Amino acid sequence: MKIINPVYRQESRAGARSFKLPLIVLAFNSVLAVVALFDMYTMITRVRLTAELQYSSFLGLYVFAATVEFVLLLLFIPGITAGSISGERERQTLDLMLTTRLTGADIVFGKLASSLSTVFLLIVSSFPILGLVFIYGGVTASDIALLLLCYSVTALLLGSIGIFCSAVSRRTTMATVSAYCLVALLTGGTIAVNYMVSGFMRMTSVSAEPSSGRMVYLLLCNPMAMFQAVIERQAGTEGGLSVLLPQIAQARETGRIGGGWWLWCMLFQLALGALFLWGAVKSMNRRDRRRRRKL
Amino acid sequence: MLKIENLKKIFGRTVALDGLNMTVEDGALYGFVGPNGAGKTTTIKMIIGLLTPDDGRVLVNGMDVVRESRKVLARIGYVPDSFGIYDNLKVSEYMEFFAACYGIAGLKARKRSQALLEQVGLDDKMDFYVDGLSRGMKQRLCLARALIHNPPFLIMDEPTAGLDLRTRYEFKEILKDLREQGKTVFISSHILPELAEICTDIGIVDQGRMVVEGSMDEILEKINVTTPLMISVSGGQQTALQILRSHPYVETITIRDEDIMVNFNGDKQDEAALLQQLVDAEVQVYGFVRERGNLESVFMQITDHGEEEVVLIHEDH
């Protein structure tokens, strides 16, 4: 009989007992609910004042709520995953696990699965809040499904980054800091590079179009770029996210990827996540090179 | 059961193991002794595959630890110097988690856990959180955890460190039971009298090398000549000291009231000659005996790297 990954099972059990999980779910959904309900309240107040009903503003509510949830995921996931393996090392239980039949891959995937369970719980528990948009229409169930897919890919990528940092760092603090740095590099870093290159290109050419040349493909690794592509596919440019990354819009016009930007982003980010997981497993198998000297 | 051949490990500029050789027979209770930094933990981590040797090899039941690590690990139970426990799990859950790590699940895992917890005297604590256990109980739980897959070879790194006398005694009894069950136990410890009492074989490691290895009797036999010579005098102590200081085989001299304890590096004939010399010098000798060696004295002598010179120490009471 093939048993469930013991690391996943143990983590889920211990996690369910901890006060941390309900606290995270509460904090995540509270922030999301407060901002979504406030946005809805301001819209309805405006309708009362002007007697003008703009259905596009309800689509704006969807974009706003989805964006807030996405940003919260960006902030939560590295924190949830970064302590998973380094915590075992600090508790001195990692050596015990490595002397059993478990392989480095078993431990890495068990930890990832357990962290992703928490993230999916966050996503699923936020459905009622996202469901606000169904009151006035404009968003279909398939749109929500695509958004869910986007969140899942983001969770996988960021989770893999967190697990990788946790596997290579001896201390949880170090793992957390490096995970957030990597996420910042992947999101803000790639955008900054694109802005710098497009600024430089604007200075040296007569074109006013915000293009960063081939550097725009760096954004394929950026979860924010994927999210923008998904949202714009659903809501057009009304959400105003294209202001953030105008280079993508330009690349869609002239580049090879065209309208399938969101799909390529997902594929690239899944591949990048797999690369980080591979690194984490390799790091677990090369554990003795990093071991503190103890004679 | 275990054979270590020319094991070497270097960390940066520090030589942790420098050609260590060791043999542990089936069914032995092997005491692995050495001062801090001698290479005990490094050796243990190489046996369980957590460190890879720079040179040499470790064989468990004839299988190379590096090449056949999974097969080897299935035959080893490991108790580290730290507890390695999850505070937010219950005792039974902790056991079942490690059972699952060895591929044992369901009813089999529960039965095995229960039997082991009974063996270590924790069967009434199955529903307690690990966090609530005392230090001694945690250590017994670790031992039960290490036995969950019924390994024939148990490796323990300083298992009784920090435990009180009663817990140590109970732990010792459990080890004796395990040996009676036919398990081979490899135990590293600093508490030498305990090891001498329960171990069938001892290995003393120093500076990454095996210095002495064998049964307790063999070791005492090997180092018998270096156990202190106790000379009791009722008169002429100064004369005796003058003779001893100038004697080529005398390494250290310790004075305890009327007794003079001498580290004498000669054989029985040399002892007889020394006694004759003292008597001829009119020293009133009423006792002249070589103390019986014990593991502690052996350990101290073997791991003493000080200059060998005649030192006079007065022990005041």
Interface residues (C-beta under 8 A of the other chain):
Chain A: M1 I3 P6 R9 Q10 R13 A14 R17 S18 R91 Q92 T93 D95 L96 M97 L98 T99 T100 R101 L102 R287 D288 R291 R293 K294 L295
Chain B: F11 G12 T14 A16 N36 G37 A38 G39 K40 T41 T42 K45 I48 G49 L50 L51 T52 R70 L73 A74 I76 Y78 P80 S82 F83 G84 I85 Y86 N88 L89 E93 F97 F98 A100 C101 Y102 G103 A105 G106 R145 H149
